[in-house]
Amino acid sequence: MTNPAFDVARGNRASHAALAIGAALVLLAASLPWWGESSWMREFVEIACYFIFAMMWNLLAGYGGMVSIGQQAFFGFGGYVMLMLGNFAGVNPFVAIPLGALAAALVAVPVSFVAFRLSGGYFAIGTWVIAEVFRLSFANVSAVGGGSGTTLTALRGIEKATRESVTYWMALACVVAAIALVYLFLRSKRGLALLAIRDNEVAAESQGVPVQRMKLAVYVVAAFGAGLAGALYFVGNLRISPDAAFSVNWSAFAIFMVVIGGIGRIEGPLVGALIFWALNKFLSDYGTWYLLGLGLLAIVVTLFFKQGLWGYAQQRWGWSLFPTQRKLVRPDA
């Protein structure tokens, strides 16, 4: 008796509907500068920066198993490179955004030689120390304002409405690109290799997975995304300082967003970024009570929703907007 043939299911109804709805929302969002308020565009740019940074941290820690609390090193480095290219080299700041991200990816290569000598908790603390070295280094460069920072002057000749519209469109493009590239990467053979490394490095290496090369590739990609978020954030903010660019709060926020939304899921950083932005928008005026609220929410989620809010929804109702797994199904099922 022959076994029935099986098909490989790469998606589901929810993912197909999400693709159609997402494409419609992107087209609608692209037209926002012609009918929306400028404050809406500024808020979206802020959410986009939160999301991209959290997405890259999730790729590094949630999928790669490398828990870092020093990704703000690349966030700030991308922002400073963008500013220096714009203020001193005459490069259009919008063109300098991807260049700043590329510079962050390049500097991540020599940094990895130091970071990868550590593992576990030592790796996490080591990345924080590296970020502090970046902060102190830029704080001692008088050309970029030293410890007090400086202003992005390269945008002075551009009208405010044009500047806000282009910044918004770049943020929208960066969000779409981040989701698409991470999703395609996780669906590839390299994505499967990354998950194998996260689960067990020794077993993955015994099966022929190039562990060190894969970890380096993910580290560099995560640095590129963090630098992209930083350059985009400071184009919208128009001012940068070492304490703002290299603050450990960026990694703390990323961890909060990923844990709340669901670690190891593409949807997790998106849900977490929206929740964090809403809390920051409406409750930040309450000072220490706001911080206590963030901590309490994180405790509640980790106790009762161990896989995050989206992880709970996925487990309870089977929701998966970006499925990365493949399933065998019978054609007649």
C-alpha positions as CSV (number, residue, x, y, z in Angstrom):
1,M,0.0,0.0,0.0
2,T,1.5,3.3,-1.1
3,N,1.6,6.3,1.2
4,P,-0.6,9.2,0.1
5,A,1.3,12.2,-1.3
6,F,1.7,15.3,0.8
7,D,2.0,18.9,-0.2
8,V,4.1,21.5,1.6
9,A,2.0,24.4,3.0
10,R,4.0,27.6,3.2
11,G,1.1,29.8,4.4
12,N,-2.4,29.9,5.7
13,R,-5.6,31.9,5.3
14,A,-4.5,34.4,7.9
15,S,-1.2,35.0,6.2
16,H,-2.8,35.4,2.8
17,A,-5.3,37.9,4.2
18,A,-2.6,39.7,6.1
19,L,-0.6,40.1,2.8
20,A,-3.6,41.6,1.0
21,I,-4.6,43.9,3.9
22,G,-1.0,44.9,4.5
23,A,-0.5,45.9,0.8
24,A,-3.7,48.0,1.0
25,L,-2.6,49.6,4.2
26,V,0.9,50.4,2.8
27,L,-0.7,52.1,-0.3
28,L,-3.0,54.1,2.0
29,A,-0.2,55.0,4.3
30,A,1.9,56.2,1.4
31,S,-0.7,58.9,0.6
32,L,-0.8,60.2,4.2
33,P,1.3,63.3,3.5
34,W,-1.4,64.6,1.1
35,W,-4.3,64.4,3.5
36,G,-3.0,63.7,7.0
37,E,-1.6,65.9,9.8
38,S,2.1,66.5,10.1
39,S,1.9,65.2,13.7
40,W,0.7,61.9,12.4
41,M,3.8,61.5,10.3
42,R,6.1,62.3,13.2
43,E,4.4,59.8,15.3
44,F,4.7,57.1,12.6
45,V,8.4,57.8,12.2
46,E,8.9,57.3,16.0
47,I,6.9,54.0,15.9
48,A,8.9,52.9,12.8
49,C,12.2,53.5,14.6
50,Y,11.0,51.6,17.7
51,F,9.8,48.7,15.5
52,I,12.9,48.4,13.3
53,F,15.2,48.5,16.3
54,A,13.1,45.9,18.2
55,M,12.9,43.7,15.1
56,M,16.7,43.6,14.8
57,W,17.0,42.8,18.5
58,N,14.5,40.0,18.0
59,L,16.4,38.7,15.0
60,L,19.6,38.7,17.1
61,A,18.3,37.3,20.4
62,G,14.9,35.7,19.6
63,Y,16.1,33.8,16.5
64,G,19.9,33.8,16.9
65,G,20.0,33.2,20.7
66,M,22.5,36.1,21.1
67,V,21.1,38.3,23.9
68,S,22.6,41.8,23.6
69,I,22.1,44.8,25.7
70,G,24.4,46.9,23.6
71,Q,22.7,47.3,20.3
72,Q,22.5,51.0,21.0
73,A,26.1,51.1,19.9
74,F,25.0,50.7,16.3
75,F,21.9,52.8,16.7
76,G,24.0,55.8,17.8
77,F,26.8,55.1,15.3
78,G,24.3,55.1,12.4
79,G,22.9,58.4,13.6
80,Y,26.3,60.0,14.0
81,V,27.5,58.9,10.6
82,M,24.4,60.2,9.0
83,L,24.9,63.6,10.7
84,M,28.6,63.8,9.8
85,L,27.9,62.9,6.2
86,G,25.2,65.6,6.0
87,N,26.9,68.4,8.0
88,F,30.5,67.9,6.9
89,A,30.5,66.0,3.6
90,G,27.5,67.7,1.9
91,V,25.6,64.4,1.5
92,N,21.8,64.7,1.5
93,P,20.7,63.4,4.9
94,F,18.1,61.2,3.3
95,V,20.8,59.6,1.2
96,A,23.0,59.4,4.3
97,I,20.4,57.3,6.2
98,P,21.3,54.0,4.4
99,L,24.9,55.0,4.3
100,G,24.8,55.4,8.1
101,A,23.3,51.9,8.3
102,L,26.0,50.5,6.1
103,A,28.7,52.1,8.2
104,A,27.1,50.5,11.3
105,A,27.2,47.1,9.6
106,L,30.9,47.6,8.6
107,V,32.0,48.6,12.1
108,A,30.1,45.5,13.5
109,V,32.6,43.2,11.8
110,P,35.7,44.3,14.0
111,V,33.4,44.7,17.0
112,S,32.3,41.1,16.6
113,F,35.9,39.9,17.1
114,V,35.6,41.2,20.6
115,A,32.0,40.3,21.4
116,F,32.2,36.8,20.1
117,R,35.0,35.9,22.5
118,L,32.2,36.0,25.1
119,S,29.1,33.9,25.6
120,G,25.9,33.9,27.6
121,G,25.6,36.6,30.2
122,Y,29.2,37.7,29.5
123,F,28.2,38.4,25.9
124,A,25.3,40.6,27.0
125,I,27.4,42.6,29.5
126,G,30.3,42.8,27.0
127,T,28.0,44.4,24.3
128,W,26.9,47.0,26.9
129,V,30.5,47.8,27.6
130,I,31.2,48.2,23.9
131,A,28.3,50.6,23.6
132,E,29.7,52.7,26.5
133,V,33.0,52.8,24.6
134,F,31.2,54.2,21.6
135,R,29.4,56.8,23.8
136,L,32.5,58.0,25.5
137,S,34.4,58.1,22.2
138,F,31.8,60.4,20.5
139,A,31.5,62.5,23.7
140,N,35.1,63.4,23.3
141,V,34.9,64.5,19.6
142,S,34.4,68.3,19.6
143,A,33.5,68.4,15.9
144,V,30.2,66.8,16.7
145,G,29.4,68.8,19.8
146,G,31.2,66.6,22.4
147,G,29.0,65.5,25.3
148,S,26.3,68.1,24.6
149,G,25.7,66.9,21.0
150,T,24.9,69.0,18.0
151,T,22.2,69.8,15.5
152,L,21.6,68.4,12.0
153,T,22.1,71.6,9.9
154,A,22.1,69.9,6.5
155,L,18.3,70.1,6.3
156,R,18.1,73.9,6.8
157,G,17.5,74.5,3.1
158,I,14.6,72.1,2.8
159,E,11.1,73.2,3.6
160,K,9.5,71.7,6.7
161,A,6.6,70.1,4.9
162,T,8.9,68.5,2.3
163,R,11.3,67.3,5.1
164,E,8.5,65.7,7.1
165,S,7.0,64.0,4.0
166,V,10.3,62.5,2.8
167,T,11.2,61.4,6.3
168,Y,7.8,59.7,6.6
169,W,8.1,57.9,3.2
170,M,11.6,56.7,4.1
171,A,10.3,55.4,7.4
172,L,7.5,53.5,5.7
173,A,9.9,52.1,3.1
174,C,12.3,51.0,5.9
175,V,9.5,49.2,7.8
176,V,8.3,47.3,4.8
177,A,11.9,46.4,3.8
178,A,12.7,45.2,7.4
179,I,9.6,43.0,7.5
180,A,10.1,41.6,4.0
181,L,13.9,40.9,4.4
182,V,13.6,39.3,7.8
183,Y,10.6,37.1,6.7
184,L,12.4,36.0,3.5
185,F,15.6,35.3,5.5
186,L,13.8,33.1,8.1
187,R,12.0,31.2,5.3
188,S,15.3,30.4,3.7
189,K,17.8,27.6,4.5
190,R,19.9,30.2,6.4
191,G,16.9,30.9,8.6
192,L,16.6,27.2,9.4
193,A,20.3,27.1,10.2
194,L,19.9,30.1,12.5
195,L,17.2,28.4,14.4
196,A,19.3,25.3,14.7
197,I,22.2,27.3,16.2
198,R,19.8,29.0,18.7
199,D,18.6,25.6,19.9
200,N,21.9,23.8,20.1
201,E,25.2,25.1,18.6
202,V,27.0,21.8,19.0
203,A,24.3,19.8,17.3
204,A,24.0,22.4,14.5
205,E,27.8,22.3,13.9
206,S,27.8,18.5,13.8
207,Q,25.2,18.7,11.0
208,G,27.4,20.9,8.9
209,V,26.0,24.3,9.8
210,P,28.7,27.1,9.7
211,V,27.9,28.4,13.2
212,Q,30.4,31.2,13.5
213,R,29.8,32.5,10.0
214,M,26.0,32.5,10.5
215,K,26.3,34.2,13.9
216,L,28.5,36.9,12.3
217,A,26.1,37.4,9.4
218,V,23.1,37.8,11.8
219,Y,25.2,40.2,14.0
220,V,26.1,42.4,11.0
221,V,22.5,42.4,9.7
222,A,21.2,43.4,13.1
223,A,23.8,46.1,13.3
224,F,22.7,47.4,9.9
225,G,19.0,47.5,11.0
226,A,19.9,49.3,14.3
227,G,22.0,51.8,12.4
228,L,19.1,52.3,10.0
229,A,16.7,53.0,12.9
230,G,19.2,55.4,14.5
231,A,19.9,57.4,11.3
232,L,16.1,57.6,10.6
233,Y,15.3,58.6,14.2
234,F,17.8,61.5,14.3
235,V,16.8,62.8,10.9
236,G,13.3,63.2,12.3
237,N,14.7,64.5,15.6
238,L,17.2,66.9,14.0
239,R,19.5,66.8,17.0
240,I,21.8,64.1,18.4
241,S,23.9,63.7,21.6
242,P,25.9,60.8,23.0
243,D,23.6,60.3,25.9
244,A,20.6,60.1,23.7
245,A,22.1,58.0,20.9
246,F,24.0,55.4,23.0
247,S,21.6,55.2,26.0
248,V,21.1,51.7,27.3
249,N,17.4,52.6,27.4
250,W,17.2,51.7,23.7
251,S,18.1,48.1,24.4
252,A,15.8,48.1,27.4
253,F,12.9,49.4,25.3
254,A,13.7,46.8,22.6
255,I,13.7,44.0,25.2
256,F,10.4,45.3,26.6
257,M,8.7,45.4,23.2
258,V,9.9,42.0,22.1
259,V,9.0,40.3,25.4
260,I,5.5,42.0,25.5
261,G,4.7,41.2,21.8
262,G,6.4,37.7,21.7
263,I,10.0,36.8,21.3
264,G,11.0,34.7,18.3
265,R,8.0,36.0,16.2
266,I,8.0,38.6,13.5
267,E,4.6,39.9,14.7
268,G,6.0,40.3,18.3
269,P,8.1,43.5,17.8
270,L,5.2,45.0,15.8
271,V,2.7,44.5,18.6
272,G,5.2,45.5,21.2
273,A,6.2,48.7,19.4
274,L,2.6,49.8,19.1
275,I,1.9,49.0,22.8
276,F,5.1,50.8,23.9
277,W,4.3,53.9,21.8
278,A,0.8,54.1,23.2
279,L,2.0,53.8,26.8
280,N,4.8,56.3,26.1
281,K,2.3,58.7,24.4
282,F,-0.4,58.7,27.0
283,L,1.2,57.8,30.3
284,S,4.7,59.3,30.1
285,D,3.6,62.5,31.9
286,Y,3.0,60.5,35.1
287,G,6.8,60.2,35.7
288,T,7.9,57.4,37.9
289,W,4.3,55.9,37.9
290,Y,4.8,55.5,34.1
291,L,8.0,53.5,34.6
292,L,6.4,51.4,37.3
293,G,3.5,50.7,34.9
294,L,5.9,49.5,32.3
295,G,7.6,47.2,34.8
296,L,4.3,45.9,36.1
297,L,3.1,45.1,32.6
298,A,6.3,43.3,31.8
299,I,6.0,41.2,34.9
300,V,2.3,40.3,34.2
301,V,3.1,39.3,30.7
302,T,6.1,37.1,31.6
303,L,4.0,35.4,34.3
304,F,0.8,34.8,32.5
305,F,1.7,35.1,28.8
306,K,5.2,33.5,28.7
307,Q,5.3,33.6,24.9
308,G,4.1,37.2,24.7
309,L,0.7,38.6,23.7
310,W,1.0,37.6,20.1
311,G,2.4,34.2,21.1
312,Y,-0.6,33.6,23.3
313,A,-3.0,34.6,20.4
314,Q,-1.1,32.3,18.1
315,Q,-1.3,29.4,20.5
316,R,-4.9,30.0,21.4
317,W,-6.4,30.8,18.0
318,G,-3.7,29.8,15.5
319,W,-3.0,33.3,14.2
320,S,0.2,33.6,12.2
321,L,0.5,36.6,9.9
322,F,4.1,35.7,8.9
323,P,4.4,31.9,9.1
324,T,8.0,30.7,8.8
325,Q,7.3,27.1,9.3
326,R,6.5,24.6,6.6
327,K,3.7,22.0,7.2
328,L,2.9,18.8,5.4
329,V,-0.7,18.6,4.4
330,R,-2.7,16.1,2.4
331,P,-4.1,17.5,-0.9
332,D,-7.6,16.3,0.0
333,A,-7.5,17.7,3.5
